[in-house]
């Protein structure tokens, strides 16, 4: 990393803006232009706090490529620390979205996902309905991946969808995003005994996954075939973090949420009292208001 004098003279550093009265900066020089565009969009409609998605605590990280194969231990620790305290840095500079037949690409921020991510980080349930292929689910999974790896401890996360197969597919998508990260950020195992080489790899299957380092767990849930089954699913939905995808197409979603309400209130309140992340993220493509699930939604 360069010394402070070099930073003062560097054009890249000149794009950093120290936020008055805080211990952080706004990084207007980021290579991820979707984030600077989001800041400009908010500013254009009169939002004063328009650049929060550009937050950076450690200014020296503008010189560090998290994917550099020759990254030093000191630099890797700095990246890890920033990821833990700053989800916007994780999304902006570290997160990668796998592509079919191509290399993973940087996370792309758009206004709908920006709003939903902000709500989630502030403990506010959110619901977005937008067209297909815009990235609503990918964005939700990206911020939940941050929560799973860095944002909380000893928490269970629910992925609910139209059916078990689609819920499992979202979990598989999260694993692909995790596997696209630098190895030192994947948190796939915990060393139990360094002398004997014993490690804890946790659980990793189609329907669930755990993070051994922080004891977080993700479970998946499928459709209900009856009102009774829906209530059973709901009563089991006690997780402080829930991704409910394609909500406008889930059978008996009204009954599921009614039954899940008390347990979610308890778990989310406990998370809030422990300064942990919590919230429900609802995503969907447009449903049919004349259908039972559409009316419930």
JODARA-V554103 format. One record per helix or strand of 2 or more residues. SS is the DSSP state (H for helix, E for strand). FROM is the first residue (numbers start at 1). TO is the last residue. If there is no record, write none. Layout:
BEGIN
[[SS/FROM/TO] [SS/FROM/TO]]
END
This chain:
BEGIN
[[H/4/9] [H/13/15] [E/16/18] [E/25/27] [H/33/44] [H/52/54] [E/55/56] [H/59/63] [H/73/85] [H/87/94] [E/96/99] [E/102/106] [H/111/121] [E/126/129] [H/136/151] [E/156/160] [H/164/179] [H/183/185] [E/190/193] [E/198/200] [E/208/211] [E/216/221] [H/227/235] [E/241/245] [H/247/249] [H/253/273] [E/279/284] [H/292/296]]
END
